[in-house]
Amino acid sequence: MQNVTTIGFDADDTLWQNEQFYQLTQARFLDLLKDHAGVDLPKRLLSAQKRNLALYGFGIKGFTLSMIETALEVTDGKAPGAVISGILEAGRDMLGHPLETLANVSETLEALAGRYRLVLITKGDLFDQERKLAASGLGDFLMRSRSSATRRSRPMPRSLPAMVTDLQKA
């Protein structure tokens, strides 16, 4: 049996709160487009996100662009400027949300840091993840970070072993 030397952690909703902000922003998006209530907006937005994943990756910026695209689709290209401005503002608000680490994360990482190499492995936007890592104060525990967004040609499960190997060599 091989000794474990490295532990990889996902970031969003593993180390800190994240999904709740997407849900709040989606509710805001739905409110901005309430005049188009006959359209299944959540389904259309999810479809845009899936379609755009290979282009924009995961993260706030891709989510914001998908909301704009959905707004333009459901309004036949006639989304009012106020709606587009509202979507952009919602995206900026997500980027500015205070970071809340999950319970016991700091203590857990501190306990593991002396015995293992701890790394951040994320499929999110690396720039945004690094911003969150700095704001969380957890950067001292995590030695490296890697985003699978740079490996979009392979799905996350297949690219994970390669990322771990790369991080162990670093």
C-alpha positions as CSV (number, residue, x, y, z in Angstrom):
1,M,0.0,0.0,0.0
2,Q,1.3,3.4,-1.0
3,N,1.6,6.2,1.6
4,V,-0.6,9.2,1.1
5,T,1.5,12.3,0.8
6,T,-0.9,14.8,-0.9
7,I,-4.5,15.7,-0.2
8,G,-6.4,17.7,-2.8
9,F,-9.3,19.9,-1.9
10,D,-12.0,21.4,-4.1
11,A,-12.7,25.0,-3.2
12,D,-16.3,26.2,-3.7
13,D,-18.7,24.7,-1.2
14,T,-15.9,22.6,0.2
15,L,-13.8,25.3,1.8
16,W,-16.1,28.3,1.6
17,Q,-19.8,29.2,0.8
18,N,-20.5,29.6,-2.9
19,E,-23.7,28.0,-4.3
20,Q,-25.9,30.3,-2.2
21,F,-24.6,33.3,-4.0
22,Y,-25.4,31.7,-7.4
23,Q,-28.9,31.0,-6.2
24,L,-29.4,34.6,-5.0
25,T,-28.1,35.9,-8.3
26,Q,-30.3,33.6,-10.3
27,A,-33.3,34.9,-8.3
28,R,-32.3,38.4,-9.1
29,F,-31.9,37.5,-12.8
30,L,-35.4,36.0,-12.8
31,D,-36.7,39.2,-11.3
32,L,-35.0,41.3,-14.0
33,L,-36.8,39.2,-16.6
34,K,-40.1,38.8,-14.8
35,D,-41.9,40.2,-17.9
36,H,-40.9,36.9,-19.7
37,A,-42.4,34.7,-17.0
38,G,-43.9,32.4,-19.6
39,V,-40.4,31.2,-20.6
40,D,-38.7,28.6,-18.4
41,L,-35.9,30.9,-17.5
42,P,-34.0,28.6,-15.1
43,K,-34.0,25.9,-17.8
44,R,-32.8,28.3,-20.5
45,L,-30.1,29.7,-18.3
46,L,-28.8,26.2,-17.4
47,S,-28.8,25.3,-21.1
48,A,-26.7,28.4,-21.9
49,Q,-24.3,27.6,-19.1
50,K,-23.8,24.1,-20.4
51,R,-23.4,25.3,-23.9
52,N,-20.8,27.9,-22.8
53,L,-18.9,25.7,-20.4
54,A,-16.2,24.8,-23.0
55,L,-15.8,28.5,-23.8
56,Y,-16.0,30.2,-20.5
57,G,-15.4,27.4,-17.9
58,F,-17.0,27.4,-14.5
59,G,-17.2,30.6,-12.5
60,I,-18.9,33.9,-12.0
61,K,-17.8,35.4,-15.3
62,G,-19.1,32.5,-17.3
63,F,-22.4,32.6,-15.3
64,T,-22.8,36.3,-15.9
65,L,-22.2,35.9,-19.7
66,S,-24.7,33.1,-19.7
67,M,-27.3,35.3,-18.0
68,I,-26.7,38.0,-20.6
69,E,-27.0,35.5,-23.4
70,T,-30.2,34.1,-22.0
71,A,-31.7,37.5,-21.6
72,L,-30.9,38.3,-25.2
73,E,-32.4,35.0,-26.3
74,V,-35.7,35.3,-24.5
75,T,-36.2,38.9,-25.6
76,D,-35.3,38.1,-29.3
77,G,-32.2,40.4,-29.0
78,K,-34.2,43.3,-27.5
79,A,-33.2,43.0,-23.8
80,P,-33.4,46.5,-22.3
81,G,-30.2,48.2,-21.3
82,A,-31.4,48.3,-17.8
83,V,-31.7,44.4,-17.8
84,I,-28.2,44.0,-19.1
85,S,-26.9,46.6,-16.6
86,G,-28.7,44.7,-13.8
87,I,-27.1,41.4,-14.9
88,L,-23.6,43.0,-15.0
89,E,-24.2,44.5,-11.5
90,A,-25.3,41.2,-10.2
91,G,-22.1,39.6,-11.5
92,R,-20.0,42.3,-9.9
93,D,-21.9,41.8,-6.6
94,M,-21.0,38.1,-6.7
95,L,-17.4,39.0,-7.2
96,G,-17.6,41.4,-4.2
97,H,-19.4,39.1,-1.8
98,P,-17.6,38.6,1.5
99,L,-16.0,35.2,1.7
100,E,-17.3,32.8,4.4
101,T,-15.2,29.7,5.1
102,L,-17.2,26.7,6.1
103,A,-17.2,25.5,9.7
104,N,-14.0,23.9,10.9
105,V,-12.1,24.3,7.6
106,S,-9.3,26.3,9.0
107,E,-8.8,24.0,11.9
108,T,-8.9,20.9,9.7
109,L,-6.3,22.3,7.2
110,E,-4.1,23.4,10.1
111,A,-4.2,19.8,11.5
112,L,-3.4,18.3,8.1
113,A,-0.8,20.8,6.9
114,G,2.1,19.4,9.0
115,R,1.6,15.9,7.8
116,Y,0.5,16.2,4.1
117,R,1.0,18.4,1.1
118,L,-2.3,20.2,0.7
119,V,-3.4,21.4,-2.7
120,L,-6.4,23.2,-4.1
121,I,-7.8,21.5,-7.2
122,T,-10.7,23.4,-8.8
123,K,-12.7,23.4,-12.0
124,G,-13.4,27.1,-11.4
125,D,-11.9,30.2,-12.9
126,L,-8.3,30.2,-11.5
127,F,-8.1,34.0,-11.1
128,D,-11.4,34.0,-9.1
129,Q,-10.3,31.0,-7.1
130,E,-7.0,32.6,-6.2
131,R,-8.9,35.8,-5.2
132,K,-11.1,33.7,-2.9
133,L,-8.1,31.8,-1.5
134,A,-6.4,35.1,-0.6
135,A,-9.5,36.4,1.0
136,S,-10.1,33.2,3.0
137,G,-6.8,33.3,4.8
138,L,-6.3,29.6,3.9
139,G,-3.5,30.2,1.5
140,D,-0.8,29.4,4.1
141,F,-2.1,25.8,4.4
142,L,-2.4,25.1,0.7
143,M,0.8,24.7,-1.2
144,R,-0.4,24.8,-4.8
145,S,-3.5,25.4,-6.8
146,R,-4.6,24.0,-10.1
147,S,-7.6,24.6,-12.2
148,S,-9.0,21.9,-14.5
149,A,-10.3,24.8,-16.5
150,T,-6.9,24.7,-18.2
151,R,-7.6,21.1,-19.1
152,R,-10.9,21.5,-20.8
153,S,-10.1,19.0,-23.5
154,R,-10.5,16.2,-20.8
155,P,-13.3,15.9,-18.3
156,M,-12.4,16.6,-14.6
157,P,-12.4,12.9,-13.5
158,R,-9.9,11.9,-16.2
159,S,-7.7,15.0,-15.7
160,L,-7.6,14.7,-11.9
161,P,-4.8,12.1,-11.7
162,A,-2.7,14.1,-14.1
163,M,-3.2,17.3,-12.1
164,V,-2.2,15.5,-8.8
165,T,0.9,14.1,-10.4
166,D,1.9,17.5,-11.7
167,L,1.3,19.0,-8.3
168,Q,3.4,16.3,-6.6
169,K,6.3,17.1,-8.9
170,A,6.1,20.8,-8.3
